[in-house]
Amino acid sequence: MKVTADTSLPDFADAVMPWLLRDPVRNNQLLTLLQSRLDGVVPTESDLLMLRVDDSLGALRAVAVRPPPFPMLLSDVSAGAVSHLGPHLAKHRPAVRRFTGPALSTERLVARVAERSGTPASLLASYRMFEISVVRPPAGVAGHPREAALPDRDRLVEWSAAFQREALADHPPSDPAAPIDGRLALGSLLWVWENGGEPVAMTAMTAPAAGVVRINLVYTPPPHRRNGYASALVAAVSRAALAARLRPVLFTDLANPTSNKIYRAIGYRPLQDTSLWEVG
């Protein structure tokens, strides 16, 4: 096994994307991360860490990317790749302390890094990835969905900041305007539910990567909660994505039974579990 640290994003993408595209749904986060930077939607960080593990025959066995300051994002990592990638990270990348990816692979890799570095490992969060093919929208929700527009921007930036405080407390802080401005610029990726002429909930999609879109930034301000707005909006956006021949997916925090329940109710079904770990 050989661990390679690429310094050229195009070269790295050429090496790993055909392998990731074998399962574009489960690999959506990695594909989106790479494609958004290749397309210039997200600026490529000067210290973007891009690792791949190949076996003795040159076959790819693992992909790991860290866009600082966020956790290292992992593909499935074979058992053989774990035994090489773990020591490499412990020795050469000690500043990388958080890892996220498929639950079993991530746990095995983190255990190896912790063993080699002599530091403890902690599970920070567990997530579940869902996909949908048939939407069952909730009935009786007042209002309607619409695509967000520039006049909504300030309100949605405020909601984005609130979403980060509530849902991403374990993640490094980031600019709450970035996901709003980027999606408004591209169009068709940011939506609100409107009732009585007032936006009452929002959600977003990532730009399509290999025909897959990830629904995120699902947020309803506290005064508007318990009215079904978020469920209805996610259902509407999911239906629009399916109508465009895209495959919608989303992630839930397993510690939040409410979100897991409402997404199942509108037709989402579990696909795989992922986790977030910290070493040290």
C-alpha positions in Angstrom: 0.0 0.0 0.0 1.1 3.5 -0.8 -0.2 6.8 0.6 0.1 9.7 -1.8 -0.4 13.4 -0.9 -1.4 15.2 -4.1 -0.8 18.9 -4.5 -2.7 19.5 -7.7 -6.5 19.4 -7.4 -7.0 18.5 -11.1 -4.4 15.6 -10.9 -6.0 14.4 -7.6 -9.5 14.5 -9.2 -8.4 12.6 -12.2 -7.0 9.9 -10.0 -9.9 9.5 -7.6 -13.1 10.7 -9.2 -13.6 7.6 -11.5 -13.4 5.4 -8.3 -15.7 7.7 -6.3 -18.2 7.7 -9.2 -18.7 4.0 -8.9 -21.1 4.9 -6.0 -22.0 8.5 -6.5 -24.7 8.5 -3.8 -22.6 7.2 -0.9 -19.6 9.3 -2.2 -21.7 12.5 -2.7 -19.9 14.5 -0.1 -16.5 13.9 -1.5 -17.6 14.3 -5.1 -19.4 17.6 -4.2 -16.3 18.9 -2.3 -14.0 18.2 -5.3 -16.4 19.3 -8.1 -17.3 22.6 -6.4 -13.6 23.5 -6.3 -12.9 22.3 -9.8 -15.8 24.4 -11.1 -14.7 27.5 -9.1 -17.9 27.6 -7.0 -15.8 27.2 -3.9 -12.2 28.7 -3.9 -9.6 25.9 -3.6 -7.8 26.3 -0.3 -4.0 26.7 -0.5 -3.6 24.0 2.2 -6.3 21.6 1.0 -5.1 18.2 2.1 -5.7 15.4 -0.6 -4.7 11.9 0.2 -5.2 8.6 -1.6 -4.1 5.1 -0.8 -3.3 2.6 -3.6 -2.4 -1.1 -3.3 0.6 -2.7 -4.9 -1.3 -3.1 -8.2 -2.2 0.5 -8.3 -5.8 0.0 -7.4 -7.3 2.8 -5.2 -8.3 1.7 -1.7 -9.1 4.9 0.1 -9.6 8.7 -0.4 -9.3 11.3 2.3 -9.7 15.1 1.9 -9.4 17.8 4.5 -10.6 21.3 3.6 -9.3 23.3 6.6 -10.5 24.0 9.2 -13.1 21.2 8.8 -12.7 17.5 9.6 -11.0 15.1 7.2 -13.7 13.6 4.9 -13.2 9.9 4.2 -14.4 7.4 1.6 -14.8 3.7 2.6 -11.3 2.7 3.7 -10.3 -0.9 3.3 -8.7 -2.8 6.2 -5.3 -2.8 4.4 -5.6 1.0 3.7 -6.3 1.7 7.4 -3.0 0.0 8.4 -1.1 2.4 6.2 -3.2 5.6 6.3 -3.5 5.6 10.1 0.3 5.7 10.8 0.8 8.2 7.9 -1.7 10.6 9.5 -0.3 10.1 13.0 3.3 10.8 11.8 2.9 13.3 9.1 -0.4 15.1 9.7 -0.7 15.4 13.5 -2.8 18.6 13.2 -5.6 16.6 11.6 -7.6 15.6 14.6 -11.2 15.2 13.3 -12.4 12.6 10.9 -15.8 12.0 9.3 -17.1 9.3 6.9 -18.7 5.9 6.8 -19.1 4.7 10.4 -17.1 1.5 10.4 -14.2 2.7 8.2 -13.9 5.9 10.2 -13.9 4.2 13.6 -11.2 1.8 12.4 -9.0 4.5 11.0 -9.4 6.7 14.1 -8.5 3.8 16.3 -5.3 3.3 14.3 -4.4 7.0 14.4 -5.1 7.2 18.2 -3.0 4.0 18.8 0.0 5.4 16.8 -0.2 8.9 18.3 -0.8 7.7 21.9 -3.9 9.9 22.4 -7.5 9.0 23.1 -10.3 9.0 20.4 -13.8 10.4 21.1 -17.0 9.9 19.1 -18.5 13.4 18.6 -21.6 12.6 16.5 -23.4 9.9 14.6 -25.3 10.6 11.4 -27.5 8.7 8.9 -27.7 9.3 5.2 -31.1 9.0 3.6 -32.3 8.9 0.0 -35.8 9.2 -1.6 -37.5 8.0 -4.7 -41.2 8.6 -3.9 -42.2 11.8 -2.0 -45.1 11.8 0.4 -45.7 15.5 1.1 -47.4 16.3 4.4 -51.0 17.4 4.1 -52.6 20.6 5.4 -49.5 22.8 5.7 -50.4 26.4 5.1 -48.3 28.3 2.5 -46.2 27.3 -0.5 -42.6 26.8 -1.6 -40.7 29.2 -3.8 -37.1 29.7 -4.9 -35.2 32.2 -2.8 -34.3 35.5 -4.4 -31.8 38.3 -3.7 -34.3 40.3 -1.5 -34.3 37.3 0.9 -30.6 37.4 1.3 -30.1 39.2 4.7 -32.9 37.2 6.3 -31.4 33.9 5.1 -27.9 34.8 6.2 -29.3 35.4 9.7 -31.0 32.0 9.5 -27.8 30.4 8.3 -26.0 31.7 11.3 -28.7 30.4 13.6 -28.6 27.0 11.9 -24.9 26.8 12.5 -25.3 27.6 16.2 -28.0 24.9 16.6 -27.0 22.1 14.3 -23.3 22.4 13.8 -22.1 23.2 17.3 -19.4 20.5 16.9 -18.0 22.0 13.7 -15.6 24.9 13.3 -17.3 28.3 12.8 -17.7 29.4 9.2 -19.0 32.4 7.3 -22.9 32.1 7.4 -23.2 34.2 4.3 -21.1 31.8 2.1 -23.7 29.1 1.6 -26.4 31.7 1.0 -24.5 33.9 -1.5 -23.1 30.9 -3.4 -26.5 29.3 -3.9 -28.2 32.6 -4.8 -25.6 33.1 -7.5 -26.1 29.7 -9.0 -29.9 29.7 -8.8 -32.4 26.9 -8.0 -30.4 25.8 -5.0 -32.0 27.8 -2.2 -35.7 27.7 -1.3 -38.1 29.1 1.3 -41.5 28.2 2.5 -43.8 31.2 2.5 -47.0 31.7 4.4 -49.0 34.9 4.3 -46.3 36.6 2.2 -43.6 35.9 4.7 -40.8 33.4 4.5 -41.1 31.0 7.5 -38.5 28.2 6.7 -35.6 27.6 4.4 -33.7 24.7 2.8 -30.9 24.4 0.3 -29.4 21.9 -2.2 -25.8 21.3 -3.2 -25.0 21.7 -6.8 -25.5 18.4 -8.6 -22.5 16.0 -8.6 -22.9 13.0 -10.8 -26.6 13.5 -10.7 -26.9 13.6 -6.9 -27.9 16.6 -4.8 -27.7 16.8 -1.0 -30.4 18.7 0.8 -29.2 20.7 3.8 -29.6 24.0 5.7 -33.1 22.9 6.8 -34.1 25.6 9.2 -37.3 27.1 10.7 -37.0 30.0 13.1 -38.4 29.2 16.6 -41.6 31.3 16.3 -42.6 29.3 13.2 -41.9 25.8 14.4 -44.4 23.0 14.8 -46.4 24.0 11.8 -44.9 21.4 9.3 -43.2 24.1 7.2 -39.7 22.4 7.1 -41.2 19.0 6.3 -43.4 20.5 3.5 -40.4 22.4 2.1 -38.1 19.5 2.0 -40.8 17.4 0.4 -41.3 20.1 -2.3 -37.6 20.5 -3.0 -37.1 16.7 -3.1 -39.9 16.4 -5.6 -38.4 19.2 -7.7 -35.1 17.4 -7.7 -36.6 14.1 -8.7 -38.5 15.8 -11.5 -35.2 17.2 -12.8 -33.9 13.6 -12.9 -31.6 14.2 -9.9 -31.2 11.9 -6.8 -31.8 13.8 -3.6 -30.1 12.7 -0.4 -29.8 14.2 3.1 -28.1 13.5 6.4 -29.6 13.5 9.9 -28.1 13.6 13.3 -29.0 10.3 15.1 -29.3 12.2 18.3 -32.2 14.2 16.9 -35.2 11.8 16.8 -37.5 14.5 15.4 -35.6 15.0 12.1 -35.2 11.3 11.6 -39.0 10.8 12.1 -40.1 13.6 9.8 -37.8 12.7 6.9 -39.0 9.1 7.0 -42.6 10.3 7.0 -42.1 12.1 3.7 -40.5 9.1 2.0 -36.7 9.2 2.9 -35.2 5.8 3.6 -31.9 5.0 5.3 -28.8 4.4 3.1 -25.7 4.4 5.4 -24.5 5.6 8.8 -21.6 8.0 9.1 -19.8 9.4 12.2 -17.6 12.2 13.4 -14.6 11.4 15.5 -11.8 13.4 17.3 -8.4 12.2 18.2 -6.6 13.9 21.2 
